[in-house]
Amino acid sequence: MIGRLKGKAEAIGESHLILDVNGVGYEVQASSRTLRAIKPGEEVTLTIDTHVREDAIRLYGFSSEVERSWFRTLQTVQGVGAKVALAVLSVLSSGDLANAIALGNWQAVQQANGVGKVVAQRIVAELKNKAPALAIAGVNVAGATGGSAADAAGHSHHGGPLAEAMSALTNLGYGPADASRAVAAAAKELGESADTAKLIRRGLKELSR
């Protein structure tokens, strides 16, 4: 299976691009968020998810491993296929999606093209226990790279405090889903400049409600 492609963006459409890899043009489906960050003619490296069917092989491209993980995780929800998963990732960054799920904000998920209220609520309900691990993975990648993966994680400059606060609350005995929800609420209220200690204090206040 193809897991990664590096080449020149030859043409970019609304939902796909043609990636020239050593003279071979690969058609890669991608979210509009990923496509907007690519300029025609530039060298690009995409993490790939390969779907093989009897009648076709489809390649889906992502700016980071975290984004691909969300793409796969979204499809574990009933009624969510590759098209809907890409639509969700087109309107929400990985970090925004993690926060929406942690806060139970299905309305944010419903903004995606083709996602109705029932599916949006299902995504938030079914993924609330998976979101914390993916969110922490995202902010860790952000802190390590500071590049496109950081932007995809949604917290390119303050990934450290978020991850540390989530870890601290988990170590205190709170479940990952509750810790993620509390830190997301704290970050929303205090802003991205909040340090770890403030996030933990505000998170604990949120959990004590």
C-alpha angles and dihedrals in degrees: 000000000000110000102168138015129195120189148101121306100237100175134000124206133179095277106009146031135211109236115199108213111180092326096317115111114217119195106220124187113217143165117269087243090060093043093051090060093056124082122205112261097020126122111252137178118209131186105231134213111196120209116193121195133167092258102032150014114222126193120205118196130206137183092228145012089250093058090050090050090054090048090055094042094051090057091060086073116091111254095021117112132168093281094053092043090055090047090055092048089049093064101030129047116223090261094047091049092051090051093047091053093044091051094042089241099157090161089071091053091047089064088078116102111262095013115122129195095266095051092044091052090046091052092051094045098045098042100044091101094044097046098074094060092048092045092052090047088053097051091044090054089047093053092047100046110023087200138096093318088057091054090048090053089056098229106074097160105032106035093123099064092045093052092044093049092049090049092048094051091047090051089053088062103264118135118255092246093051092045091050092049092049095048092046090053091046093050091048092052100038099037131232093293092068115118126226096265093053091047091051093048093048090043092054090050089052092049093049093061 
